[in-house]
Amino acid sequence: MKRGVMVVRLMMVLALAMVAAGTIGFGSARVVHAQDNTSCAGEPIGGGAAASPAAGSPEAMASPQTTTDPTMAASPAGGGDLDIAFLPKDVVNNYFVTAAGGAEEAAEELGGQFQQVGPQEANAAEQVTYIQTLTQQGVAAIVVSANDPNALAPALQQAMDQGIKVVSYDSDVAPEARQVFVNQANAEQIGRIEVQIMGRLLNCEGEIAILSAASTATNQNTWIEFMRDELSKPGYENMELVEVRYGDDDPTKSLDEAVGLLTAFPDLRGIISPTTVGIAAAAQALEQEGRAGDVQLTGLGTPNQMREYVERGTVQEFALWNPADLGYLAYYTAAALVSGQITGAEGDTFEAGRLGSYTVGTGGEVLLGPPFIFTAENIDEFNF
């Protein structure tokens, strides 16, 4: 009997310990924790909007060097029929150099021609000159990232009058001056994925803050509203947004605001900064205040800017879009226009090689997909 009582007592002690640890519960709600590719709400990271399942996860992201069998994709046209010219904001910026690499990849798959021309620095007037030259050359398509959407419109309309297809990417032109706009990501995806990443980093528990740009920045405020909405979903009950601060995209002010958050909220577990200036300043603040690793940080940044912080472990994951994939998709879109597979009308569909099938949306927009997640495993593949 004594031995039996001891066994029962031991089992009760073990059960109580498991309850305290959250392993089992007596009639209580189960705590949902984020998995590798699943948000606190149980949705694919990168999902919650018009996104493919798990498309925003590091494991699912295609790198610039990774392609599937190009024979699986439709070949809209080839050779001399596929003379496509890219005109970025400037040809020096590594962002556009990376995008050009993706376009070259697509050109090789389709057997087409590729060239990139443009000013040495962002200048709309110079872009107009390049558009006029490309029109005289009679290229099949111009793919342009606009320094000024309206200033470029007359020259692009003249190109279209000559039968040249026009695709905008990265930065749109006036809608009447192009057939399709290849957009990198939509506001909902950008806002939600930042909270989803933070939930994964914190296992869905803890106080978080947002370090934004200007309080009047339309895009920032839109993203933040989607962040708040994501946090309102079941599964985020143990994550609390304690404050939103604004660094006005000024490095010094952003640093001061980040330090202020760490001081005002000693139990802070995470900071989301949806601005490239803010995320770098917040990383600097974490290291300066000795809170790296203790407080998680994510948001929107560029690889060159964030590489040192990732290498030191101050930042585990952050998001943006993959410009190589953007250039790749823009080339395929232009090729589909040149071949007549699409006209740019809503509902048109086409294949884009390793990126799969795409549908033209409202206003002639083609959406690349969920923002790309940069990690220690893939960051060195990028230079922008």
LUMPARO-763064 format. One record per residue: x, y, z of N, C-alpha, C in turn; residue in one letter. Coordinates in steps of 0.2 Angstrom, whole numbers, plus 5000, padded with zeros to 4 digits. Layout:
% LUMPARO-763064
XYZXYZXYZA...
This chain:
% LUMPARO-763064
500449945000500050005000500450065000M500950065004501450125004501750134998K501950084995502250094988501750124983R501150094983500650124979500550194980G500450214986500350284988500950324985V501550304986502150344984502050354976M501850294972501850304965501350354963V500750354966500250394965500450474966V500750484972501050544973501550574968R501950524966502450544961502150564954L501650524953501250534946500950604947M500650624953500350694953500850744953M501450734956501950784955502150794948V502250744945502450744938501950784933L501250764935500750794931500750874932A500850894939500750964940501351004937L501950964937502550994933502351004926A502050954923501850964916501351024915M500951024919500451084918500751144919V501251154924501651214925502051234918A502251184915502751194909502251204903A501651194904501151204898501151144893G501451084896501451024892500750994891T500350994897499650974897499251024901I498651024900498151074904497551034906G497251064911496651044914496151084912F495851074906495251124904495451194901G496151204901496351274899496451274891S496451334888496651344881497351324880A497451284874498151274872498451334869R499051344871499451394868499751374862V499651414857499851404850500551444849V501051404847501651434846501851424838H502251474836502451474829502951424827A502851384822503251334819503751374814Q504151334811504651364806504351404801D503851374798503451404792502751424793N502551424800501851444802501851504807T501451544806501351604810500951584816S500951634821500651614828499851604826C499651624821498951614819498751554816A499351514815499251444811499251454804G499451514801499451524794500151514791E500251504785500951504782501251574782P501851574785502251644785502251664778I502051724777502051754770501351754768G500851714772500151714770499751764773G499151754773498651794776498451854771G498751844765498451894760498451854754A498551884748498551844742499251814740A499451764744500051734744500051654744A500551624741500651554741500851534747S500651474749500851444756501551444757P501751464762502451464764502951494760A502651544755503151574750503551624753A503451644759503951694763504451664767G504451594767504951564772505551554769S506151554773506751554770506851494766P506551434768506751374765506351374758E505851404757505451404751505751454746A506151504748506351554744506851534738M506751554732507251534727507751594727A508351564727508951614727509151634719S509551684718509651694711510051644708P510351594711510751544708510351484707Q509651484710509251424710508751424705T508751374700508151374695507951304694T507251304692507051234690507151224683T506951174680507051154673506651204669D507051244665506651304661506251274655P506351204654505851174649505151174651T505051174658504451164661504051234660M504351284658504051354657503851364650A503351394648503151414642503651464639A503851454632504351504629503951554625S503751614627503351654623503651674616P504251684616504651704609505351694610A505751704605506451694606506851734601G507551724601507951754596507851834595G507851854589507751924587507051954589G506551904590505851934592505851954599D506351934603506351954610506951994612L506952054610507452104611507152154616D507352134623507052174628507552214632I507352284633507852324636507552344643A508052344648507852374655508152444656F507752484658507852554660507752564667L508252554672508152564679508152634681P508052654687508152724689508852744688K509352704690510052714688510352644687D510952644684511252584682511852564687V511952614692512452604697512252564703V511652584705511352554711511352474711N511652444716511752374716511052334716N510552374719509852344718509652324711Y509752374707509552364700510052314696F510652314698511152264696510952194697V510752184703510452124705509852104701T509352154700508752144696508952124689A509452154686509752144680509952064679A510252044684510451974684509951924684G509351944687508751894686508451904679G508451964676508251974669508651934664A509351934665509751894661509651824661E509551794667509351724668508751714664E508251754665507651744661507751744653A508151784651508351794644508651734641A509151704645509451644644508951584643E508551584648508051524647507551534641E507451594639506951604634507351614627L507951614627508351624621508251694618G508151744623508051814620508651854621G508551914620509151964621508952014627Q509452034630509352074636509952134635F509652194637510152244638509852294644Q510352324647510152374652510552434651Q510152484650510352554649510052604654V510352664655510052714660510552754662G510352804666510752854669511252834675P511752864676512252854682511952864688Q511452914689511152934695510352944693E509952934698509252944697509053014693A508853014687508653074683508153054678N507553084679506953074675507153094668A507453154667507553184660508053134656A508553114660508953064656508553004654E508152974658507752914657507352934650Q507052994650506653004644507153004637V507753024638508153024632508352944630T508452904635508552834634507952804631Y507352824633506652794630506652814623I506852874621506852894614507352854610Q507852844613508452804609508152734608T507952704613507652634612507052624607L506652684607506152684602506452684595T506952724594507252734588507552664586Q507852624591508152564589507652514588Q506952524590506452474588506452414592G506652414599506652354603505952334604V505952264606505252234606504852264613A505252274618504952294624505452334628A505152384632505552424637505252404644I505752394648505552374655505852434660V505452474663505652534666505452544673V505952564677505752584684505852664684S505252694685505252764684505452814690A505852864688506052914693505552964694N505152974689504553014689504052984684D503452964687502952924683502652964678P502553034679502253074674502653094669N503353114671503753144666503953094660A503953034662504152974657503552964653L502952974654502352954651502352974644A502453034641502453054634502853004630P503553004632503952964628503752884628A503552864633503352794633502752784629L502252834629501652824625501852824617Q502352864616502652864609502952794607Q503252764612503552704611502952654610A502452654614501852604613501552624606M501552684604501252694597501652664592D502252654593502752614588502652544588Q502252514593502152444594502652414599G502952454603503452434608503052414614I503152364617502752344623503152374629K502752404634503052434640502852404646V503352384650503252354657503552404662V503252414667503552454673503752404678S504252414682504352374688504652414693Y504652394699504952424705504552494707D504552534702504252604703503852614697S503152624697502752624692502752684688D502452684682502352744678501652754678V501452814675500752824674500352764670A499852744673499552684670499452684662P499252744659499152744652499852744648E500352734652501052734648501352664649A500952614650501252544650500652494650R500852434648500352384648500252344655Q500852334658500852304665501352334669V501152334676501652354681501852284685F502452274686502652214690502852244697V502452224701502452254708502852204713N503252224717503652184721503252144727Q502852184730502452154735501852204737A501352184740500852224742500852244749N500452294751500552324758500352274763A499852234762499652184767500152134768E500452104763500952054764501552084768Q501752144766502352174769502152184777I501552214778501452224785501352154789G501052104787500852044790501552004791R501952004786502551954787503051984792I503052044793503452074799503252044806E502652044807502352024813502451944813V502351914808502451844808503151814809Q503551854806504351834808504451854815I504151904818504351924825503951864830M503351844828503051794831503451724832G503751714826504251654826504851664830R505151724830505751734834505551734842L504951754843504751754851504351694853L504251654848503751594850503151624853N502851674850502251704851502151734858C502651754861502551784868503051844869E502751894872503151954874502952014871G503252074874503052144872503452154866E503152194862503552214856503352294855I503752324851503652394849503852404842A503552454839503752474832504152534831I504652534827505052594826504952614819L504552664817504352684811504752734808S504552764802504852824799504452884802A504152924797503852984799503052964801A502752994805502152984807501652994802S501853034797501353044791501553004785T501952954785502152914780501552864778A501252874772500752834770500852764770T501452744767501552674767501652644773N502052674778502252654784501552644788Q501152694788500552684792500052634789N500052614783499652564780499952494783T500652494782500952424785500752414792W500852464796500752464803499952444805I499552464801498852444802498752374800E499052344795499052274794499452234800F499952264803500252234808499852224814M499452274816498952274821498452224820R498252224814497652174812497952104813D498552084811498852024812498952004819E499152054823499152044830498452024834L497952044830497252034833497051964832S497351924828497151864826497251814832K496851764833496951704838497651674837P497951674843498651644842499151694844G498951764844499451814846499251844853Y498851804857498651834863499151854868E499751824867500251834872500851884869N500651914864501051964861500752024861M501052074864500752144865501152194862E500852234858501152294855501152354860L501652374863501652424869501752494866V502052504860502152574858502352574851E502152634847502452644841502852714841V503452714839503852774839504052784832R504252854831504452874824505152904824Y505552884820506252904819506352954813G505752964809505853014804506352994798D506552934798507052904793507652944794D507852974800508453004802508852954806D509452934804509852884808509952904815P510052974817510152994824509552984828T509053014825508353014829508152944830K508152904825507952834825508352794830S509052804831509452774836509152794843L509052864844508852884850508152854852D507652854847507052824849507052744850E507552714847507652644849507952634856A508352674858508652674865508052694869V507652744868507152764872506652704873G506552664868506052604869506352554874L507052544873507352494877507352514885L507352584886507352614892506652614895T506152634891505452634894505152574895A505352514891505052454892505652404894F505852394900506352344901506252274900P505552254899505352184897505252174890D505452224886505352224879505652164876L505352124872505652064869505752074861R505452124858505552134851505452204848G505752224843505652284839505552264832I505052294829504952294822505052354819I505452364814505552424811505452424803S504952444800504752434793505052494789P505652504790506052564787506852544787T507152544781507852524781508252574786T508152634786508552674791508352654798V507752644800507552624807507852554809G507852504805508052444807508852444808I509152474804509952484805510052514812A509652574813509752614819509552574825A509052534825508852484830509352434832A509652404826510152354827510752384831A510952444829511452484832511352494840Q510752514841510452524848510552464852A510352404850510352344853511052324855L511552334851512252324852512552374857E512352434856512552484860512352474868Q511752454868511452444875511552374878E511952334874512052264877511352224877G510952234872510252204872510252154866R510752144862510752104856510652034859A510151994856510051934858509451924863G509451974867508951984872508352014869D508352054865507852084861507852074854V507352044851507352024844507252084840Q507452084833507352134829507252114822L506652134819506552124812506252184809T506152184802505852234799506052234791G506152294788506252294781506952324781L507452294777508152314776508452284770G509052304768509352284763509952234765T510152184761510752144764511352184765P511552224761512252254762512252294769N511652324770511552364776511552324782Q511252264782511152224788511552164789M512052154784512452094784512852094790R513152144793513552144799513152124805E512552144805512152134811511952064811Y511752034805511651964804512151914806V512751934804513351894805513551894813E513351944816513551954823512951924827R512351904824511851874827511351924831G511451984829511052044832510352034829T510352014822509752014818509651944816V509151904817509051834814508751834807Q508251874806507851874800507551944799E507551964792507252024791506952014783F506552064781506252054775506352114770A506252094764506152144759505952104753L506052124747505952084741506552064738W506552014734507151984730507152024723N507652074722507652104716507852064710P508152004711508351964706507751924703A507251904708506651884706506151934702D506251994705505852044702506052054694L506752064693506952064686506752004682G506851954685506651884681505951884679Y505451904684504751904682504651964677L504952024678504852074673504952054666A505552014665505751994659505251944656Y505051894660504551854657503851884656Y503651934660503051974658503152014651T503652044650503752074644503752024638A504051964639504051914634503351894632A502951884637502251864636501851924632A502051984634501752034630501952034622L502552024621502852024615502551974611V502551914614502251854610501451854609S501151904613500451904612500051854617G500451824621500151784626499651824631Q499851884632499451924636499451994633I498952034635498852104633498952154639T498952124645498952174651498252174653G497752144651497052144653497052104660A496552124664496452094670496252024669E496551974672496351904671496851864666G497251904662497751864658498251824663D498351764660498851724664499451704660T500051694663500651674659501051634664F501551594661502051564665502651604666E502951604672503651634673504151594675A504351544671504851494673504851464680G505351474684505451444690504951474695R504651534694504251574698503551544698L503351514692502751484692502251524688G501551514689501051544685500851614688S500751664684500451734686499851754683Y499451794686498851824683498851894684T498751934678498652004678498052024682V498252074687497652094692497352164689G497052194694496752254693497252314691T497052344686497552404684498152374680G498152314678498752294674499352274679G499152254685499752244690499852164691E500452144690500652084692501052084698V500952044703501252044710501751994710L502352004712502851954713502751904718L502551924724502351884729502551904736G502551864741502751884748503451914748P503551954752504251984753504751924754P505351934752505851884753506151894760F506251834763506551834770507351824770I507751874772508451864772508651834779F509151784779509451754785510151744784T510451724789511251704789511351654783A510851614781511051564776511051594769E510651644768510551664761510851734760N511051774765511151844764511751864760I512251814760512851824756512751814748D512151794746512051784739511851854736E511751904740511451964738511952024739F511952074734512352134734511952194732N511652214737511252284736511052314743F
